[in-house]
Amino acid sequence: MVLVSLDKNLPIVTTSSRSAFRRCPQRWWWAYVEGWRERNVADALWFGIGIHEALAEWYRLGRRRGPHPANIFRQWHGDEVREIRANYSSHDGEYGIDEAKYEDSLDLGISMLDGYVDEYEKDRNWSVIAIERPFKVRVMYQGKAIAYFMSTWDGLYRDLKDDRVYLMEHKSAAQVQTTYLELDDQGGIYWAFAGPILRNEGVLEKDEDIAGITYNFLRKSLADP
C-alpha cells in the first residue's frame, strides 16, 4: 500500500462499489462501469446524509462544537416532504404490531439530534482531529499497482481519557444491531488503512496504531412522550 496522487489509468474502488459487486456483478457493471444510476435517492440514504451533515457541523476541531445539529439538519432538510421508516415502539410487540412506523423526516431528524446532544452533551473527552476526512491509497499486488481505494472517515478524534486515537463512524438505523460489525467490510478497510496513513502524516507515532472505531448509532425514533 502506497500513498500517492491519482493515476487516471488505474480503476477506483470504493466501499459502495465493493458492496455492489458482491450483491450483483451485473448491477455493479451497469453502475460503476457504464455509469448508470438510479434517478431518485432512497429515503433512508437521503435521511442518513442529512444526519451526517448535521454531525459534521457539530464536531469542530479540538473540543469545540458548532451549531446544534438539530438546527443544521433543519436547514439542510428544507421544504422536503418525506416519511422515513422509524423503529418499532416499545409496545409494538405487546400488541402484535409487526409493521414499522413511518414518521415525518423533519420531525424525526430533529428529535434524534436533540436526543443525541441531550445524552452525550459535548463529548468533552473527544478532541477532534478531523471531520469528513477523505483518503486514497494505491493498492499493490505482486509489486504492481492495480487500483486505488478511496473513501472518507466520518471523523477522527483523540480520547482524552486514554490519550489514544479513534475513528468515528456515524450510523442512523431503525433498529441498532451490532452483531455484523466484527465482519463489517467498511470497518475492516478503515482499520487496515488508518494506521499507515496516520503514521505517515504524523498524527500517530511510528509505533502507534488507532485504538478502535467508535460506531455512533442514532436510532430512528421520536422522543418517547
C-alpha positions in Angstrom: 0.0 0.0 0.0 1.4 3.4 -1.1 0.0 6.9 -0.5 0.1 8.7 -3.9 -1.6 11.1 -6.2 -4.1 9.7 -8.6 -3.2 7.9 -11.9 -6.1 8.1 -14.3 -5.1 4.8 -15.8 -6.0 2.8 -12.7 -9.5 1.9 -11.6 -11.0 3.5 -8.4 -12.6 1.2 -5.9 -14.9 2.3 -3.1 -16.8 0.6 -0.3 -20.0 1.1 -2.2 -18.6 -0.4 -5.4 -17.3 -3.5 -3.5 -20.7 -4.0 -1.8 -22.5 -3.6 -5.2 -20.2 -6.2 -6.8 -20.9 -8.8 -4.1 -24.6 -8.2 -4.4 -24.8 -8.4 -8.1 -21.9 -8.2 -10.6 -24.2 -7.2 -13.4 -25.7 -4.3 -11.4 -22.1 -3.3 -10.4 -21.1 -3.2 -14.1 -24.1 -1.0 -15.0 -23.5 1.4 -12.2 -19.7 1.6 -11.9 -18.5 0.8 -15.5 -21.3 2.1 -17.7 -22.3 4.9 -15.2 -26.0 4.1 -14.8 -27.5 5.4 -11.6 -31.0 5.3 -10.0 -32.7 8.7 -10.6 -34.0 9.0 -7.1 -32.1 8.7 -3.8 -33.7 6.2 -1.5 -35.3 7.9 1.5 -33.1 6.1 4.1 -29.9 7.1 2.2 -31.1 10.7 1.8 -32.0 10.9 5.5 -28.6 9.4 6.6 -26.8 12.1 4.5 -28.7 14.8 6.4 -27.7 13.3 9.8 -24.1 13.1 8.7 -24.1 16.7 7.5 -25.5 17.8 10.9 -22.9 15.9 12.9 -20.1 17.2 10.6 -21.0 20.7 11.6 -21.4 19.9 15.3 -18.0 18.3 15.8 -15.4 21.0 15.2 -11.7 20.6 15.7 -10.4 20.1 19.2 -13.1 20.2 21.9 -15.1 23.0 20.2 -18.6 22.3 19.0 -20.5 24.1 16.3 -24.2 24.9 15.9 -26.7 22.5 17.4 -27.0 19.6 14.9 -30.8 19.7 15.0 -30.6 23.3 13.6 -28.2 22.2 10.9 -30.5 19.4 10.0 -33.5 21.7 9.8 -31.6 24.0 7.3 -30.3 21.0 5.3 -33.8 19.4 5.1 -35.5 22.5 3.8 -39.1 22.0 2.4 -38.7 18.3 1.5 -41.8 16.2 2.4 -40.8 12.6 3.1 -41.8 9.9 5.6 -39.0 7.8 7.0 -39.3 4.3 8.3 -38.7 4.5 12.0 -38.1 1.9 14.7 -40.8 -0.2 16.4 -42.1 1.3 19.6 -41.5 -0.5 22.8 -45.2 -1.5 22.9 -45.5 -2.9 19.4 -44.5 -6.5 20.4 -47.1 -6.5 23.2 -50.0 -5.7 20.8 -48.9 -7.9 17.9 -48.0 -5.0 15.6 -45.4 -6.1 13.1 -45.2 -3.1 10.8 -42.7 -0.4 11.3 -43.9 3.1 11.8 -43.3 6.0 9.4 -42.5 9.4 10.7 -42.2 12.9 9.1 -38.5 13.2 8.2 -38.0 16.7 9.6 -39.6 15.9 13.0 -37.7 12.6 13.2 -34.3 14.1 12.4 -34.7 17.0 14.9 -35.9 14.6 17.6 -33.0 12.2 17.1 -30.4 15.0 17.1 -32.0 16.7 20.1 -31.8 13.4 22.0 -28.2 12.9 20.9 -27.0 16.2 22.3 -29.1 15.7 25.5 -27.5 12.3 26.0 -23.9 13.0 25.1 -23.7 16.7 25.6 -20.4 17.9 24.0 -18.4 14.7 24.4 -15.8 16.7 26.3 -13.3 13.9 26.3 -13.3 13.9 22.5 -10.6 16.1 21.0 -11.5 16.0 17.3 -8.6 15.8 14.8 -10.6 15.7 11.5 -14.1 15.5 10.3 -15.3 14.0 6.9 -11.7 13.1 6.2 -11.2 11.7 2.7 -8.3 9.4 1.9 -6.9 7.5 -1.0 -4.4 4.7 -1.3 -2.8 2.8 -4.2 -3.4 -1.0 -3.9 -0.4 -3.1 -4.9 -0.4 -6.8 -6.0 2.9 -8.6 -6.6 4.7 -5.3 -6.9 2.3 -3.8 -9.4 -0.3 -1.1 -8.8 -3.8 -2.5 -9.7 -6.2 0.1 -8.3 -6.9 3.0 -6.0 -9.1 2.7 -3.0 -10.9 5.9 -2.0 -13.2 6.6 1.0 -13.9 9.1 3.7 -13.8 8.7 7.5 -16.7 10.4 9.3 -14.3 11.6 11.9 -11.1 11.1 13.8 -10.5 12.0 17.4 -8.2 11.6 20.4 -9.9 10.3 23.5 -8.5 12.4 26.4 -9.4 9.6 28.9 -6.8 7.3 27.4 -4.9 9.6 25.0 -5.5 7.2 22.1 -6.8 7.9 18.6 -10.2 6.5 17.4 -12.2 6.7 14.2 -15.8 7.7 14.5 -18.4 6.2 12.2 -22.0 7.6 12.3 -24.9 5.3 11.6 -28.6 6.0 11.6 -30.8 2.9 11.8 -34.4 1.9 12.6 -33.0 -0.7 15.0 -29.5 -0.8 16.4 -27.8 -4.1 15.6 -24.1 -4.7 16.2 -23.6 -8.4 15.5 -22.3 -7.7 12.0 -19.6 -5.2 13.0 -16.8 -7.8 13.5 -17.1 -8.7 9.8 -18.0 -5.3 8.5 -16.1 -4.7 5.3 -16.1 -1.0 5.7 -14.7 -1.1 9.2 -12.1 -3.7 8.2 -10.8 -1.5 5.4 -10.7 1.5 7.6 -8.8 -0.4 10.2 -6.3 -1.7 7.6 -5.6 1.7 6.1 -5.9 4.1 9.1 -2.7 3.2 10.9 -0.3 3.6 7.9 -2.0 6.8 6.6 -2.0 8.5 10.0 1.6 7.4 10.9 2.7 8.8 7.5 1.0 12.1 8.3 2.5 12.3 11.8 -0.9 12.0 13.5 0.2 8.8 15.1 3.7 7.9 16.4 5.7 5.4 14.5 4.8 2.6 16.9 1.2 3.7 17.5 -2.0 2.5 15.9 -5.6 3.5 16.1 -7.3 2.2 19.3 -10.6 1.4 17.6 -13.6 2.5 15.7 -16.5 4.2 17.6 -19.7 3.2 15.9 -22.0 6.1 16.7 -25.6 4.8 16.3 -28.6 7.1 16.2 -31.8 5.2 16.3 -34.7 6.4 14.1 -37.2 7.2 16.8 -39.2 10.2 18.0 -38.7 11.1 21.7 -41.0 8.9 23.9 -43.7 11.2 25.3 
